[in-house]
Amino acid sequence: MDALERAKLIPGCIYMRPPIDPYGTLDFVKFDEIYHVGYEYGKKFLEAMKGKGLLPAVAPGVADGKREFRRTMAPRRASI
C-alpha cells in the first residue's frame, strides 16, 4: 500500500481504480469479464478527464514522431 500511495504522488501519474471489488484475486475464469469492466471504466474515465481539460499534454517529440523513445529515457522504477 505504501508503494501505491507514493506512486499516486508522482507527477504525471493518473490513478484509476475500476469497480472490480466484486471479483476475487483468484477469479481467473472471469478474466474476460474483469478485462471488459476495466476497459470500459478506463475509456469513460479518460473521456471525462479530456472533456474537463485535465489530461496532460503529450511530451514533445512523442505525438509528432520526430523523436525516438529509448528505454534509457524512461524513469526507472523499483521492483516490488
C-alpha positions, 0 to 999 in steps of 0.5 A: 500500500505504501508503494501505491500511495507514493506512486499516486504522488508522482507527477504525471501519474493518473490513478484509476481504480475500476469497480472490480471489488466484486471479483476475487484475486483468484477469479481467473475464469472471469478474466474476460469479464474483469478485462471488459469492466476495466476497459470500459471504466478506463475509456469513460474515465479518460473521456471525462478527464479530456472533456474537463481539460485535465489530461496532460499534454503529450511530451514533445517529440512523442505525438509528432514522431520526430523523436525516438523513445529509448528505454534509457529515457524512461524513469526507472522504477523499483521492483516490488 
